[in-house]
């Protein structure tokens, strides 16, 4: 598995992950726009056969990082890919990094806590299909 920056050659793979993993996926066009967006920093995990197995995206605005999505294809889960992707995007310079996670997503919550994130709040009915609250997690970085 190789971790690299998101490039146009990965677009179809990332879009497939979006459609498979999310009830309301980003459009192919919106994903493509992230490649040229200076505030967006996306990392992809690519298998030896060229399959995009997962990706993570962060947008950094004035030193504040916001995770847009973290997703791994189901057949590649439980192999440390999400952790590796998170560590890759956490290499970007920022004061803090924030994300939302479904309240029921225990594996992701466990990962985020291991990576130094702390629960800082909740967002009621943040998700739909199915409707669910989000937990808000933040990791602060020492300067």
N, C-alpha and C positions, 0 to 999 in steps of 0.2 A: 504494500500500500504506500503510495506516494502522496504527500501533502504539497499543494502548490497554490498559487494565486489563481483566482477565477479568471479565465480568459474565454474568448469567443468560442474556441474549440470545445469548451465544457458546457456550453449553453444548453444543448439538447439534453444532456445528462442531468443537469441541475433542474431543468424544467420537468423532466420525468419524475424526479424525486418530489418536486412540489406537488405534482398531480397525484402521486401515490400516497404521500404522507399527510396532506392537508385538505380539509373540507373546502377551504377557500384559498386555492393556490394563487400565487402571483402569476401574472400573465408572462408569456415568453418575452414580450416587449419590455415589461418592467424589469425583468431579470437582466435582459441585455443592457438596459440603461445603467445598471449598477457597475458594469465593467468600466465605463467612462466617467462615472461619478467619483470625484476626488474625495468625497466624504465616505464612500463605501469601501469596505475592505472585506472581501469574501475569500474564504479558503475552501478548496475542494480536496477530497480524498479520492484518488484514482487507483483502481485495482490494476494488477499487472496486465490484464486483458484490455485495459482502456476504459472499463466501466467506471462512471462517476458513482461512487458508493455513498457519498455523503457530502454535505457542505455546511458551512456556518458563515453567517454574515454579520458584520457590525457596521454601523454608521457612526462616525465620530464628528461631532460638531462642537467647536470651542473646547476641546479636551474632554467632552462628555461622550462616553460610548454607549450605544444602544444596540443590543443584539436584535437583529431583525428575524432571523430564523436559524435553527439548528435542526438538521434532518439527516437521517441515515436510512438507506433502504432496509426494509425488514430483514432480508437475508444476510445483511452485514452487521446487524446489531449485536451487542454484547461482546464486541471484539476490541473495545477501546478507541473506536474511531471518533465518536462524539467527543471524548476527552481530548484526543489529539487535536481535533479541529478547534475546540475551545482554547486550548493552550496556544495554538497558532494565532488565533485572532486576538488573544490577550497580549501578544507581543507588541501590538500597536501602542504607540504612546498616547496615554489618556489618563485623566485623573481618577475616573471611576468607570465602571461598566455595569449597566442595568439590563435586566431582562424580565419578561413575564413568562410564567410557566403554568400549565393547567394544574389545579389543585390536586388532581388525581394522578399526576404523572410522577409517581414515587421514584422511579429510576433516574429521571432527569433531576429531580430535587436533590437526591443523594449525590449525584455528580456535581451539581453546582455548589453544594455545601462543601464537598471535598476540595473544590477549587478555590475556596475562600469567600464564596458569596454568602451573604446574610439576608434573611427575610426582613424586608423593610416596610411591607404593606400588602394590601390586597386590592384587587379591582373586581368589583361585583359584576357578574354576568358579562365578563370580558369576552369570553369565547362563545361561539354558536356551533351548532351541529356536532355534538350536543352542547347545549348551553351549560356554561360552567364558569366559576370564579377563577381568576388568575391570582397567583402569588407573585409579588414583586420582589425580586432579589437584586442586590447590588454588591459589587466587589470594589473596594477602594484601594488605590495603588499608592504606595509611598513614593514621594518625589525625591 
